Amino acid sequence: MIDHVLLTLAGSDRPGLVRTVADRVSELGGSWHRSRLAHLGGCFAGVVEIRLPSERREALSAALDALGETGLSVNLHAAAPPAAEPERARERAHLAVVANDRPGIIAAISQALALHGVNVEELQSDVDDAPMASGPLFRAEIDVSCDHRDQLEQARAEIESLAHDLMIDLSEA
């Protein structure tokens, strides 16, 4: 039997870190399927979806725990195997958000999405200096899904009402 596992990784960044984790997975017969890895705040962070023989899961856990001595924290989480039957069709969209940065902006955006039943599939955000602006500029790229297109439109309207300086572009995914 094959286990589907998510690894969450966080720790001090250094060259060869991904290779070290990938080697442990490979040595135990695991397959690296999808990942999101990044250098954030001076640290390395990521999520990796792997598949490996069930009987090797404990050995992988022990091998990855040993990486804690190097300053890398790795946690294993059970993941659901791919669905046997196709998921019900959902509306998918991409939101590009730009605004003057301020505390709570992600909380407000995610609240508006959740209120209208819109699920966040992937979110990437960044804050950088805005040329010719009075402060830092917040940018987010958000992939979302929901049951009905009108949920997206309602969520978009609510997000736009959060602040006069907030711009949002909604496109089909």
C-alpha positions as CSV (number, residue, x, y, z in Angstrom):
1,M,0.0,0.0,0.0
2,I,1.2,3.5,-0.7
3,D,0.9,6.3,1.9
4,H,0.2,9.9,0.8
5,V,2.1,12.2,3.2
6,L,2.6,16.0,3.5
7,L,5.9,17.2,5.0
8,T,6.0,20.7,6.5
9,L,9.5,22.1,6.7
10,A,10.9,25.1,8.4
11,G,14.4,26.2,9.6
12,S,17.6,28.0,8.8
13,D,18.2,28.2,5.1
14,R,21.5,26.9,3.6
15,P,22.6,25.4,0.3
16,G,21.8,21.7,-0.1
17,L,18.8,21.7,2.2
18,V,16.3,20.6,-0.4
19,R,18.7,17.9,-1.6
20,T,19.0,16.6,2.0
21,V,15.3,16.2,2.3
22,A,14.9,14.8,-1.2
23,D,17.6,12.2,-0.5
24,R,15.9,10.9,2.6
25,V,12.6,10.6,0.7
26,S,14.3,8.8,-2.2
27,E,16.4,6.5,-0.1
28,L,13.2,5.1,1.4
29,G,11.4,4.6,-1.9
30,G,9.4,7.8,-1.7
31,S,8.2,9.9,-4.6
32,W,8.3,13.7,-4.4
33,H,5.0,14.8,-6.1
34,R,4.3,18.5,-5.5
35,S,5.9,21.1,-3.4
36,R,5.9,24.8,-2.4
37,L,9.2,25.9,-1.0
38,A,10.4,29.4,-0.3
39,H,13.0,31.6,1.5
40,L,10.9,33.7,3.9
41,G,12.1,36.0,6.6
42,G,15.6,34.6,6.5
43,C,14.4,31.0,6.9
44,F,13.5,28.1,4.6
45,A,9.9,27.0,4.7
46,G,7.8,24.6,2.6
47,V,5.3,22.0,2.1
48,V,5.9,18.8,0.1
49,E,3.5,16.1,-1.0
50,I,5.1,12.7,-1.2
51,R,4.0,9.1,-1.7
52,L,5.9,6.2,-0.3
53,P,5.3,2.5,0.7
54,S,3.3,2.4,3.9
55,E,5.9,0.1,5.6
56,R,8.5,2.9,5.2
57,R,6.6,5.7,6.7
58,E,8.1,5.3,10.2
59,A,11.6,5.0,8.8
60,L,11.0,8.3,6.9
61,S,9.7,9.9,10.0
62,A,12.9,8.9,12.0
63,A,15.2,10.0,9.1
64,L,13.6,13.4,8.9
65,D,13.5,13.8,12.7
66,A,17.3,13.4,12.7
67,L,17.4,16.6,10.5
68,G,16.3,18.5,13.6
69,E,19.9,18.4,14.8
70,T,20.7,20.6,11.7
71,G,18.1,23.2,12.7
72,L,15.4,22.0,10.3
73,S,12.0,21.1,11.7
74,V,10.1,18.5,9.6
75,N,6.6,17.3,10.4
76,L,4.7,14.5,8.7
77,H,0.9,14.7,8.1
78,A,-1.4,12.1,6.6
79,A,-2.8,13.3,3.3
80,A,-5.8,12.0,1.4
81,P,-5.0,9.9,-1.7
82,P,-6.3,11.3,-5.0
83,A,-10.0,10.9,-5.3
84,A,-11.2,7.9,-7.2
85,E,-14.0,9.8,-8.8
86,P,-13.7,13.3,-10.2
87,E,-14.6,16.1,-7.9
88,R,-17.8,18.0,-8.5
89,A,-17.1,20.8,-11.0
90,R,-16.3,24.1,-9.1
91,E,-15.8,27.6,-10.4
92,R,-12.1,28.5,-10.3
93,A,-10.6,32.0,-10.5
94,H,-7.5,34.0,-9.9
95,L,-7.5,37.1,-7.8
96,A,-4.7,39.7,-8.0
97,V,-4.8,42.2,-5.2
98,V,-2.8,45.4,-4.8
99,A,-3.1,47.8,-1.9
100,N,-1.2,50.0,0.5
101,D,0.1,47.6,3.2
102,R,-1.5,47.6,6.6
103,P,-2.0,45.2,9.5
104,G,-4.8,42.7,9.1
105,I,-5.1,42.9,5.3
106,I,-4.9,39.1,4.8
107,A,-7.3,38.6,7.6
108,A,-9.9,40.9,6.0
109,I,-9.5,39.4,2.6
110,S,-9.7,35.8,3.8
111,Q,-12.8,36.7,5.9
112,A,-14.6,38.2,2.9
113,L,-13.7,35.0,0.8
114,A,-14.9,32.7,3.6
115,L,-18.1,34.7,4.2
116,H,-19.1,34.0,0.6
117,G,-18.1,30.3,0.5
118,V,-15.0,30.9,-1.6
119,N,-12.1,28.5,-0.8
120,V,-8.4,29.6,-1.0
121,E,-6.5,27.1,-3.0
122,E,-3.2,28.9,-3.1
123,L,-2.1,32.3,-1.8
124,Q,1.2,34.1,-2.4
125,S,1.8,37.5,-1.0
126,D,4.6,40.1,-0.8
127,V,5.2,43.6,0.5
128,D,7.7,45.9,-1.2
129,D,8.5,49.5,-1.4
130,A,6.1,51.4,-3.7
131,P,7.7,53.9,-5.9
132,M,5.9,57.3,-5.8
133,A,3.7,56.0,-2.9
134,S,3.7,56.9,0.8
135,G,4.6,53.5,2.1
136,P,4.9,49.8,1.4
137,L,2.7,48.1,-1.2
138,F,0.9,44.8,-0.5
139,R,0.5,42.4,-3.4
140,A,-1.3,39.0,-3.4
141,E,-2.0,36.4,-6.0
142,I,-4.8,34.1,-4.8
143,D,-6.2,31.1,-6.6
144,V,-9.7,30.3,-5.4
145,S,-12.7,28.0,-6.0
146,C,-16.4,28.0,-5.2
147,D,-19.7,26.4,-6.2
148,H,-21.2,29.4,-8.1
149,R,-19.7,32.3,-10.0
150,D,-21.9,34.8,-8.1
151,Q,-20.0,33.9,-4.9
152,L,-16.8,35.1,-6.5
153,E,-18.5,38.4,-7.6
154,Q,-19.9,39.0,-4.1
155,A,-16.5,38.3,-2.5
156,R,-14.8,40.6,-4.9
157,A,-17.2,43.4,-4.1
158,E,-16.7,42.9,-0.4
159,I,-12.9,42.9,-0.8
160,E,-13.0,46.1,-2.9
161,S,-15.1,47.8,-0.2
162,L,-12.4,47.1,2.4
163,A,-10.4,50.2,1.4
164,H,-10.5,52.9,-1.3
165,D,-6.8,52.1,-2.3
166,L,-7.4,48.4,-2.8
167,M,-7.5,47.1,-6.4
168,I,-8.5,43.6,-7.3
169,D,-8.4,41.8,-10.6
170,L,-10.6,38.7,-11.0
171,S,-9.8,36.4,-13.9
172,E,-10.8,32.9,-14.9
173,A,-8.4,30.2,-13.8
